Amino acid sequence: VQLQACGGGLVQAGGSLRLSCVVSGLTFSRYGMSWFRQAPGKEREFVATIAWGSSTTSYADSVKGRFTISRDNAKNTVYLQMNSLNAEDTAVYYCAASLRNFLRLPQQYDYWGQGTLVTVSS
């Protein structure tokens, strides 16, 4: 199983980025997909999740209204559109997969991508 995240980079405060995570080696349409992030010196935290089946979404309060998670089952890809970025969004972003939906704890996930760094300059 491989999860390959990309799309990170350096962006100015107020800007936007779109992260992608391409998944292989599992039946993507049967997995709940999530994004987490980890800032330097901090624990990994939940950002957003999208369910398999219904594609229902859920977000951390800190990103609600600014970030949008989506999935394309035909491309085995999950996306995270990030708008109105601020310095507090600076972190390594990870995609994760689980057979269960709406999980928010890292230890509940079965598979992880390698992470992509997002740096927001103020």
MOLINWO-V12968 format. One record per pair of residues at least 12 apart in sequence whose C-alpha atoms are under 7 Angstrom apart, sorted by the first residue. I is the first residue (numbers start at 0). GAP is how many residues later the second one is. Records with the same first field share a line. If there is no record, write none. Layout:
I=GAP ; GAP
This chain:
0=23 ; 24 ; 25
1=21 ; 22 ; 23 ; 111
2=18 ; 19 ; 20 ; 21 ; 109 ; 110
3=17 ; 18 ; 19 ; 109 ; 110
4=15 ; 16 ; 17 ; 90 ; 108 ; 109 ; 110 ; 111
5=13 ; 14 ; 15 ; 110
6=12 ; 13 ; 109
7=108 ; 109 ; 110
8=108 ; 109 ; 110
9=108 ; 109 ; 110
10=108 ; 109 ; 110
11=108 ; 109 ; 110
12=72 ; 73 ; 74 ; 107 ; 108 ; 109
13=70 ; 71 ; 72
14=68 ; 69 ; 70
15=66 ; 67 ; 68 ; 69
16=64 ; 65 ; 66
17=61 ; 62 ; 63 ; 64
18=60 ; 61 ; 62
19=57 ; 58 ; 59 ; 60
20=56 ; 57 ; 58 ; 74
21=54 ; 55 ; 56
22=53 ; 54
27=45 ; 48
28=23 ; 44
29=22 ; 69
30=21 ; 66 ; 67 ; 68 ; 69
31=18 ; 19 ; 20 ; 65 ; 66 ; 67 ; 68 ; 69
32=16 ; 17 ; 18 ; 63 ; 64 ; 65
33=14 ; 15 ; 16 ; 61 ; 62 ; 63
34=12 ; 13 ; 14 ; 58 ; 59 ; 60 ; 61
35=57 ; 58 ; 59
36=54 ; 55 ; 56 ; 57
37=53 ; 54 ; 55
38=51 ; 52 ; 53
39=51
45=14 ; 58 ; 59
46=12 ; 13 ; 16
47=12 ; 21
48=20 ; 53
49=19 ; 20
50=50 ; 51
51=49
65=16 ; 17 ; 18
66=13 ; 14 ; 15 ; 16
67=12 ; 13 ; 14
68=12
84=35
85=34
86=33 ; 34 ; 35
88=31
89=28 ; 29 ; 30
90=26 ; 27 ; 28
91=23 ; 24 ; 25 ; 26
92=22 ; 23 ; 24
93=18 ; 19 ; 20 ; 21 ; 22
94=17 ; 18
95=13 ; 15 ; 16 ; 17
96=12 ; 13 ; 14 ; 15
97=12 ; 13
